[in-house]
Amino acid sequence: MKKFLICLLLLLSVGVQSETFRIATGEFTPYCSSVAKNKGFASHVVSEAFARQGHKVEFSFLPWKRALAQTQNGDFDATSWWAFNEQRAGNFLYSEKLLEAHIHFFYVISHRPDFDWKTVDDLNGYRIGKTRGYFTSDKLEAANKDGKVTFITVNDDEQNFRLLLYGRTDLFPVNIVTGLELLRTKFAPNIIHQVTFHPRPMNSRPGFLLFPKTNKRSQEIMRIFNAGLKSLRTDGTYDKMFDDLLSGYYSQ
């Protein structure tokens, strides 16, 4: 009987043995960063989800294209975080939704105190800042093409906020987290109180943890992650982490 119990305990200990999963990612503060608290919001969610299932995570920060390519080649167990597209879906399994990036219109309160919108037609006549290389939305791009709105395109988000503050544009659509982060870190403390964002998102884009189809264990590892992520969402931990993201916790 004693030998049986010892064998059973050994089997159970093997069954719950902790693993360390290797995750390739890139720099995109405050979602993921080698110098951010907990490696950034997305990385924190990933590590906590695996921890809920008894496992650890090791992040490698690489150029984004290399992170994707080396994960596909089997050098990493997963890569974080990516939006969906058909080409990637051919090579990777997509986890449950890790996060959702919301694009909102930022504006200067004193310039547009009554700003509101429900449809793109409500934006007719507006000058809209756009960062080169960004895509806004099909409807807004069409409105610009038809001359209903005017895009003013510059090289980066910080420039767009300066145009907004100088009154050269009326609106600037940008990821809400990116926008708040820039206002906190690149402008004087009084500036952030002059700028706000409309609560209605222009669009939202989910992001996922990707697992290479070349790895025979990817389905298993993905199930582990998804279970941990569900646990974080169920008990409210995820919502608390997202509130921390908006408050600037991950970039302090």
N, C-alpha and C positions, 0 to 999 in steps of 0.2 A: 504494500500500500504506500509506504514511504517513497519507494522508488518511482511509483506511478505519479505521485504528487510532484516530485522533483522534475520528472519529464514533462508534466503538464505545465509547470511554471516556466520551464525553459522554452516550450513551444509558444506560450503566451508572450514571453519577453521578445522572442523573435518576431512575432506577429505585429507588435507595436513598436518595433525598433525605429528610432528616428532616422530620417534621411536628410541630406542637405541637397536642395535642388538649385541648380545654377540658372540664373535668369540674366539674359542680355537686355540692356536698355540703353537709353541715350540721355542727354542733358536737355531738360525742358522744365526749368524752375517755374513754379514750385511743385509740379506734378512728379518729377523725378530729377534728382540731382545728387551728385556724389558729395556735395557739401551741405545739403539741406538737412534739417532735422528728420530723422528716420528715413533718409534718402528721398524725401518728398512724399506727397500724398499717395500717389499711385503705388509707389514702392512699399509704403507703410501698409496699405491695404493688402498687397500681395503677401508680404511677410507675415502679417497677422492672420490672414486666412490660412496659410500653411501651418502657422503655429497652433491654431485651433485644432488642427489635426495631428499635432505632435511632431511637426517637421520644421526644418530650418531652411533659410534661403540665403544664397550668396549672389550678390549683384555684380555684374561687370558693366561698366559704363563705356560705350563705344560709339563711334559715328553711327547714326541710325541705319543706314543702308548695310553697314557691316554687321550690326547686331542682328538684322533680319537674315542676311545671307549665312552667317555662321550658325545661327539657330537652325536654319533649314538644312545645313550640312551636318547637323548633329553635335555641334560643339557645346550647345546649351540645351537645357530641358525645356525652356520657354523664352519668349521675349515679350517685353511690356513697354508701352501699351500702344495699340494700333487700332485704327478705325477699320471697318470692313471694306474690302473690295474683292471683286471676283478673282482677280489674279492671285492674291494672297490665299484666298479660300481653296485654291487648288493645291496648295502646299502645306497649309496649316489648319489645325482644329482651333475653333474659336471658343473661348470660355464663356460662361455667363457674363453679363455686362459688368465690367470692372468700374467704369465711371461714365459720366455723360458730360461732354463739353458743351456749354450753352453760350451762344453768341447773342449779346445784347447791344442795343444802341446806347452809347454814352453821349452825354451832352452837357453843356454848361448851363446851370440852373438859371442864371440871370439872363442868358441869351434866349432860352426857350422855356420860360417858366410854366407854360401850359402844354408842353409837348405830350402828345398821346398818339398812339397808332394801333390799328387793328389789322389793316390790310396795306399792301404796298401802295395802293392808290392814295392812302393818307399821307404819303411821303412826297407827292408831286411837288416839284419846285425846290426840294431840299438839296443842299450841297453835302455830299457824303464822302467822308475821308475813307480811303482804301489803301491798304498796305500792298505793295507790289508782290504779286504771286499768290495773294489770297483770293479765294472764291467766296462771294457773299451768299447768294441764293439764285436759283433760276429766275424767279420773278423779279428780283431787284436788278439782276444783270439785264433782263429784258427791258425793264423800265429805263435803265441808263441808255440802252441802245436806241430806244424810242424817244429819247430826249426828255422824259418825264422827270428824271432825277439826274444830277450831275455828279460823276465820280471825280474826286481830286486824289490822284494816286501819288504816294511817296514811298520811300524805301523801307521805313520801319514804323512800328507802333508808336514809339516815343515821338517821332515827328508828327504823327497824326494827332496825338494829344495836344501838341503845341499849336497846330493849326486850329484845333477846336477852341483852345483858350484864347487865341488871337482873333477869333471870330471869322476865320477864313473858311471854315466848314461849319455845318450845323449839327451833324451827327457823325459818330464813328462806331461802326459795328466791330466788336472784338470779343473774344472769349472773356467772360466776366472775371475769371480768376486772373488772367493775364492783365486785363485792364486795371484791376484793383492793385495788383502787384506793382505795376509800373507807376501808378499814382503814389503808392507808398514809398517806393525806393528811388524814383528819378525826379521827383518834384518836391518843392517846399511843403512843409506840413499844412499850410493853409490852403494849398491848391486842392487837396482831396475833398475839401468841404464845398468847393465851387462846382465840382463835377459830380454827376450822378448817372444812373443808368435806368432805362425803362424796364419795369418788371417783366414785360412780355418778351420772351426770347425770340430773336429773329429766326434762329434754327438751333437744333440740338444734334449733336453727333456722338453716339456711344463709342466707347473704347474698350478693348478686350485684351486679355492675355492670350498669346498665340503659342500653340504647341505643334512642333514639326511632325508631319505625317510619316517621316522617315524613322521616327523613334517608335518602336513597338510598344513602349510603355506610356505613350502620350495620352491615350484614353484613360488609363488608370490615374496618371498624375493630374489630368484635368478634372477627374471626378473628385479627387482629394481637394483640389483648390476650390471647386464649385461648392463643395460641402462646407468648407471653412468660410467662404464668402457669404453663403446663406446664413450661417451662424452670426456673422458680424452684422448683417442687415436685420436679422430677427430681433436681436437684443438691444438694438439702438446704437451700437458702437460705431457703425458706419456713418450714421447721421452726425454723431459727435465729431468724427474725424473730418467730415465735410465742412462742418461749421468752423473747425480749426483751419481748414484750407482757406476759407473766405476771410478769416480774421488775420491771416498772415503768419500763423504759427510755424508753418513749414519753411519759411524763408527768414526767420529771425536768427 
